[in-house]
Amino acid sequence: MKILIINEHIEDKLGGSEIQCDLIARQLVKIGHEVYYLAMRGKRKDYQSTLYKIIPVSEVNTKEFYEVIDSIKPDVIFWRYYKRKLYQVTKKLKKTGYPLIFSVSHEVDVRKYRWELLIPKKKFKTYINNSFKFFGNIYQFRGFYYVAGVVNQCRSFMGRVGSRKEIYFPNSMNEEEISFNWNRSYCVWVSNLKKRKNPEEFLYLAEKLISRDIDFLMVGAIQDNEYSYFKEASNLPENVKYLGPKSIQEVNGIIKSSMLLIHTCSPEGFPNNFIQAWHYGKPVVSLNYDPDNMIESERLGFFSRSKDQFVRDVEKLIDNKSLREEIKVRAKKISNITFDKHKNIKKLEKFMLDIIDRN
């Protein structure tokens, strides 16, 4: 197959969907397919990744965008770029005969009505902007009518966009690692620092446990100026260490040597760091989100729901080594069954072939 992936690229932006698309591209090449990658908002002239062809494009639904697609003539397009101009793009591509598979990255992808955008704001300008986003989301949701298929990283996303053909396609992970050493036991938080990731809740947790002989490490790039104060150690509790952005391989090593993973993000897709943690047998304590109820149903840590319970759950795991060992066994088993990249990519390959045949 000649496959075209559309998303921002990992060398321009290190985020969950970009990590997954790079992994998918590499695996598809390894099993014999010709892969192209449209790097949206691409900033580089030369990309380091050489297994597949990377073409930077400024934006979707432009003359440049369609000219690149026509020059490639893909058998199938794998879109993981949220709903950005989805209606315009899918409607046009439907006429040209290129089947497009929509890959769900976030729970808002499968919601037609984002009612939270209509909640009144203190700034009237913000409310007006959000109102435009609300109606814009409804408009772009119509693009699913022209989508050939949908892949969902959470089972709870299935059946929500009206697609006649869809599959559950869980995320996987890059298993390469760089060893990491720290002079004390530690818990780790991994994400880019922005509002919906709620990094301030990690500080709350650390302050409550400051008497413990445990450090709380933070990994991720600061993407919201509101959190620029994290750069200064004097602004943080003495048991919190902000390490800044790290590569996937470095993050793997940091998680591997940790006691457990802390998660404070608001509901999204399926967090990559959960998969990384469970690969190494580490429990996850999540304050706000349990995708597919997996943490609780498989007993892979704790879904706290409240800040007080959050502190108690972390304390329980810090104090109970045998519980951590029990979770380790279950986590590694789930990791091997659900998040195996070789098995998952074969599932995606079959889905793509089915879409092409149907098209």
Secondary structure as UniProt FT lines:
FT   STRAND          2..7
FT   TURN            10..12
FT   HELIX           16..30
FT   TURN            31..32
FT   STRAND          34..40
FT   STRAND          53..57
FT   HELIX           63..72
FT   STRAND          76..79
FT   TURN            82..85
FT   HELIX           86..96
FT   STRAND          100..103
FT   HELIX           107..110
FT   HELIX           115..118
FT   HELIX           124..141
FT   HELIX           142..146
FT   STRAND          149..152
FT   HELIX           155..157
FT   TURN            158..159
FT   STRAND          166..168
FT   STRAND          186..190
FT   HELIX           195..197
FT   HELIX           200..208
FT   TURN            209..211
FT   STRAND          215..219
FT   HELIX           225..231
FT   HELIX           233..235
FT   TURN            238..239
FT   STRAND          240..242
FT   HELIX           248..256
FT   STRAND          261..263
FT   HELIX           272..279
FT   TURN            280..281
FT   STRAND          284..286
FT   HELIX           291..293
FT   HELIX           294..297
FT   TURN            298..299
FT   STRAND          301..303
FT   HELIX           307..319
FT   HELIX           321..338
FT   HELIX           341..358
//
